[in-house]
Structure formats: C-alpha cells, structure tokens
Amino acid sequence: MLDRVTATRYVTPLREGGSLPGLMEADDLGTYVVKYRGAGQGRRVLVAEVICAELARAFGFRTPELKVIDVDPQLGLREPDEEIQDLLTASSGANLAVDFLPGALGFDPLGWEPDPEFATRLLWFDAFIHNVDRSWRNPNLLVWHGDLWLIDHGAALWFHHNWPTADARRRFDGSDHVLAPYAGDPREIELPVTRALLEEVTALVPQEWLSGEPGFDDAQAVRDAYVEHLEARFTGPRTWLPDPAQAPARPAKSAGSIGTFWRGAR
C-alpha cells in the first residue's frame, strides 16, 4: 500500500489545472501537491494517477513519490476562498499527495532537444496508458536537478469514465504528443509489462476510491478490470501504437537553446 500521512496545513492553491490541486504540509514534515477526491473530475483521476505513475516508476521513468493523505475539512475553515472551503469539505478522508519538487522547471523542447531513446520510450508508454495530456501546450514534464520527471497522469486511462465502451485496441493519436517529433518508431520497442506488475500497481489504489463503481460488485472487481484491459492492450495486436509517419515536424530551436536533453530515465 502507499504510505499514508495526515494533512496539517493548507498552504496555497495551484490554479494551473482545472481540478484546483493545492499545496499542503503533512505530519511527516513533507510538502505535497494534493489532488482532491472532491474535485469536479472525481476520484477516477486519482486512480489514474496512481496506476500510471507507479507503472512509469517500474519502467524506469522518474516520477514524484505518491502517498495517500487524509484531509480534515476543518483545515479549510480559515480559507477566505469559498471554492477552496467547499473543495476541502467535499474531500474529507483519503486524497492523493504528490511529492513537491521545489524549484522544478517546466520542460520546453525549444530549450532542450530530447534524447530519441527517451522520447520513443515515453511515446510508447503514453500510448499504452491512453495518456492524452502530454502535448506541446501542456507537456506535464518537469526538469529537476538535471533530470526529466513525469507528472500529472489524471487524464490517462480515460476509458474508465465509460467502462462499457472500453476498447483495448483503440489507436493512440500521437500527433499532438510533445516528444513525438523526436521519437523513433515505437513499434520497434516494448516496455516490460507483466500481469504481476499490473496487479501490483492496481493493488496500490485505496479501496475507497474504487468502491461503489457502477457496474462492478466490489473494489477488487474494478482492479481486475484495469488489469485485464491493460494486459489485453499489451498482449494483443499493437494496432494501438501511433504511426511514426504521422509525427509532426520538430519545432525550430530557440536562440537560447541549451542542447540535447540526454539525462532522462532509461
């Protein structure tokens, strides 16, 4: 299970995303970006964050540590913003804490030319998890201490918003992927997906985020559905991988370009 901490202070909202995550301190003296179960996008976003971030970690990508954080709605009573008060009240109990990376910078491919191997691996991974949110407009990549870190996977696994239409063969559109112009052919590689790994990462999702899912008897049935969908995606025909011929052209480097970004996870 993920480590569990208790929130002790609400620091500030982070208004970059539509779900209004917040920076919070916890009783382990850590500082976390917290994503709330009571946000408009719902608890499925937290499920996607856990499954995808832990898969990324298993595949060697760098991604911030995750914990479950218990939030007492009393913490919001001192907040002058009524929207934040309502959010914390609706999010009483278990929420998702993402380790805060102080001083991290947003990734800009005009300043760093990504390593082709890393770009290809990341394109394969995002195609596998149906991640539609790694675009030029919103790369969801951070540069921290000279390395590239993956963040924000809440928009992935989007099929779980309508389970009856989930299709493990659905092709991933890589034309908008921020690293597609730098990647090789993702059909020539594969990451080490196993059923045991899929069962391990889905087991990390707190039961309260899965219980009561429409169409399922219990939380374990939901976990099994994620495993079966992703396993079918890996073991079946790779028709879901993007066609490299459709990759957009590389953007022109800026005058202040730093060079090749080569230190990504391998």
Secondary structure, DSSP 8 states (H G I E B T S, - for coil): ---EEEEEEEEEE-TTSTT--EEEEETTS-EEEEE-TTSTT-THHHHHHHHHHHHHHHTT-B---EEEEEE-GGGGTT-S-HHHHHHHHHT-EEEEEEE--TT-EE--TTTEEE-HHHHHHHHHHHHHTT----BSS---EEEETTEEEE---TTSSGGGGSGGG--TT----GGGBTTGGG---GGG------HHHHHHHHTTS-GGGTTT-TT-SSHHHHHHHHHHHHHHHHHS--TTS--GGG--------TT--EEE--S--
